[in-house]
Amino acid sequence: MKQIFALIALTFAVGLADAQTKHTLTKATVEFKLKNMGFNTGGVIEKVEADINFSKDKPEASAITATADANSINTENDMRDGHLKKPEYFDVTKYPKITMKSVSFKSKGANNFIGVFNVTIKDKTKAIEVPFTYVATDNKADFKGKFKLNRLDFGVGGKSAMMGNDITVELDIQTTTS
């Protein structure tokens, strides 16, 4: 009887191991855009870490957690960068990290997926749907996604007639797989 339970446990463990592919982050581009005084403006977040376990064949068993260093915001304007790091915006001294933690994934066919992520900015968390593509070749993979969030949901900046509330975020994540 113990042998049967051991065999079942081993089969289950092997099944879980096949369900996910461990990815190692090699490059991450996080770009954000919004309207300010009628003009498109934005920048990038330069420092990102991620723990990625993703399977195209079993997305429901996958998990992704990513952390961006809010202090690495770069808009190619030092004065604007300094302003965005202040308490009324990202408050990087008190809230140095922006996180995304997966809740669920669904396949939309071929290389297209939708992930639901809990996004946390300034200690405020909101579930956001992130449509993305996943393309794997050899031992490399590319995740590309684009989504919108409302900056006011996270307490980033106040109400403004000049600055738009919607921020478009584009992700380009490159990994190696093991």
URDASUL-V269468 format. One record per backbone hydrogen bond with DSSP energy under -1.0 kcal/mol. CO is the residue of the C=O (numbers start at 1). NH is the residue of the N-H. If there is no record, write none. Layout:
CO/NH
CO/NH
This chain:
1/5
2/6
3/7
4/8
5/9
6/10
7/11
8/12
9/13
10/14
11/15
12/16
13/17
14/18
21/54
22/178
24/176
27/174
29/172
30/45
31/170
32/43
33/168
34/41
35/164
36/39
39/36
41/34
43/32
44/74
47/69
49/67
51/65
52/23
53/63
58/61
59/62
63/53
64/102
65/51
66/100
67/49
68/98
69/72
70/73
72/46
74/44
77/81
78/82
79/83
80/84
81/85
83/86
84/90
85/92
86/89
86/91
88/157
91/95
96/70
98/68
99/120
100/66
101/118
104/116
106/114
109/112
111/134
112/108
113/132
114/106
115/130
116/103
116/104
117/128
118/101
119/126
120/99
121/124
124/121
126/119
128/117
130/115
131/146
132/113
133/144
135/142
137/140
139/177
140/137
141/175
142/135
143/173
144/133
145/171
147/169
149/167
150/153
151/154
151/156
152/155
162/37
165/151
167/149
168/33
169/147
170/31
171/145
172/29
173/143
174/26
174/27
175/141
176/24
